[in-house]
Amino acid sequence: MDCDSIELVPYLPYILQDFHEVGSHAESLLRVINELKPDRKINVLDLGCGKGAVLCTIAEKIDSTCLGIDAIEPFIQYANKYKNQRNIKNCDFVVGDIRNLQDIKSSYDFIIMGSIGPIFESYTIAMESLKKILQDDGYILLDDGYMENGKKHAVTLEKEELFVQINKAGMYIEREYTGKDICLADEFEGQLDKIKVRCNELIEKYPEGEILFRKYIEKQEVEYSALENEITCSTMVIRKLA
Ligand SMILES: C[S@@+](CC[C@H](N)C(=O)[O-])C[C@H]1O[C@@H](n2cnc3c(N)ncnc32)[C@H](O)[C@@H]1O
């Protein structure tokens, strides 16, 4: 759901209305947390939680207290409605900018960054900010992607550069999950079709916005193609250096 045009943001809830998961695969992240989690109730923070699909799955299946934050209000409204429909009590969703986390006083066992892209200025800056609210034995799950070393992409970093930026913040990648386990590439085509249908509806409704919506379609085509052919999708398990 990459989007770098601020004008498009108000239309994203419409464009993505057919999606419950708007980024990461909930069941995959659930599996990763189940593998890593200590044998006690855990605290989970989901940054850029979208419509809450990942966090609701975790909250339902794991003994936990969960908080999801996203900047798009209709996504948070959807997440709250969905959790209420499923009677999920251990999960809160709030609207907020995840680059400003100074009001958060809790300390988390897991912090999820699921398909949020390069929101922070760098991964060093992101990790330095998150370190303060991560338990010493906690995990950051960065579900994203990188280019193999030597290959360039407009926004996606090369693997080595990504790892270096994380190390600079006194963190390291303990392990990563790649391939079919976390990346459902066979769903990409259907997802792109749904996005195109909704953008074309918007073009009919708002002909003055045609260029904006067409550009979004083009960008999505490029991004999905990169995800399929160039980018290595990875769930990186990040911890504090001792
Ligand atoms: C591709 S979606 C992923 C959503 C969710 N993590 C998932 O995997 O289903 C990216 C999300 O990041 C959110 N986002 C982008 N910039 C943000 C910011 N500065 N603060 C909070 N949320 C942000 C967007 O609103 C969007 O919901």
Ligand as a Chemical Component Dictionary entry (heavy atoms), coordinates in Angstrom:
data_LIG
# 
_chem_comp.id                   LIG 
_chem_comp.type                 NON-POLYMER 
_chem_comp.pdbx_formal_charge   0 
_chem_comp.three_letter_code    LIG 
# 
loop_
_chem_comp_atom.comp_id 
_chem_comp_atom.atom_id 
_chem_comp_atom.alt_atom_id 
_chem_comp_atom.type_symbol 
_chem_comp_atom.charge 
_chem_comp_atom.model_Cartn_x 
_chem_comp_atom.model_Cartn_y 
_chem_comp_atom.model_Cartn_z 
_chem_comp_atom.pdbx_ordinal 
LIG C1  C1  C 0  0.984  -0.984 3.977  1  
LIG S1  S1  S 1  0.102  -0.445 5.346  2  
LIG C2  C2  C 0  0.474  -1.752 6.477  3  
LIG C3  C3  C 0  -0.527 -1.880 7.560  4  
LIG C4  C4  C 0  -0.282 -2.982 8.581  5  
LIG N1  N1  N 0  0.990  -2.839 9.243  6  
LIG C5  C5  C 0  -0.389 -4.344 7.953  7  
LIG O1  O1  O 0  0.653  -4.954 7.732  8  
LIG O2  O2  O -1 -1.512 -4.789 7.679  9  
LIG C6  C6  C 0  1.081  0.897  5.955  10 
LIG C7  C7  C 0  0.402  1.652  7.089  11 
LIG O3  O3  O 0  1.297  2.602  7.652  12 
LIG C8  C8  C 0  0.526  3.709  8.077  13 
LIG N2  N2  N 0  1.397  4.884  8.253  14 
LIG C9  C9  C 0  2.179  5.489  7.336  15 
LIG N3  N3  N 0  2.849  6.515  7.898  16 
LIG C10 C10 C 0  2.463  6.581  9.205  17 
LIG C11 C11 C 0  2.798  7.415  10.307 18 
LIG N4  N4  N 0  3.690  8.401  10.187 19 
LIG N5  N5  N 0  2.199  7.178  11.492 20 
LIG C12 C12 C 0  1.288  6.182  11.628 21 
LIG N6  N6  N 0  0.957  5.341  10.627 22 
LIG C13 C13 C 0  1.533  5.531  9.436  23 
LIG C14 C14 C 0  -0.472 3.884  6.959  24 
LIG O4  O4  O 0  -1.583 4.647  7.371  25 
LIG C15 C15 C 0  -0.818 2.437  6.630  26 
LIG O5  O5  O 0  -1.945 1.987  7.319  27 
# 
loop_
_chem_comp_bond.comp_id 
_chem_comp_bond.atom_id_1 
_chem_comp_bond.atom_id_2 
_chem_comp_bond.value_order 
_chem_comp_bond.pdbx_ordinal 
LIG C1  S1  SING 1  
LIG S1  C2  SING 2  
LIG S1  C6  SING 3  
LIG C2  C3  SING 4  
LIG C3  C4  SING 5  
LIG C4  N1  SING 6  
LIG C4  C5  SING 7  
LIG C5  O1  DOUB 8  
LIG C5  O2  SING 9  
LIG C6  C7  SING 10 
LIG C7  O3  SING 11 
LIG C7  C15 SING 12 
LIG O3  C8  SING 13 
LIG C8  N2  SING 14 
LIG C8  C14 SING 15 
LIG N2  C9  SING 16 
LIG N2  C13 SING 17 
LIG C9  N3  DOUB 18 
LIG N3  C10 SING 19 
LIG C10 C11 SING 20 
LIG C10 C13 DOUB 21 
LIG C11 N4  SING 22 
LIG C11 N5  DOUB 23 
LIG N5  C12 SING 24 
LIG C12 N6  DOUB 25 
LIG N6  C13 SING 26 
LIG C14 O4  SING 27 
LIG C14 C15 SING 28 
LIG C15 O5  SING 29 
# 
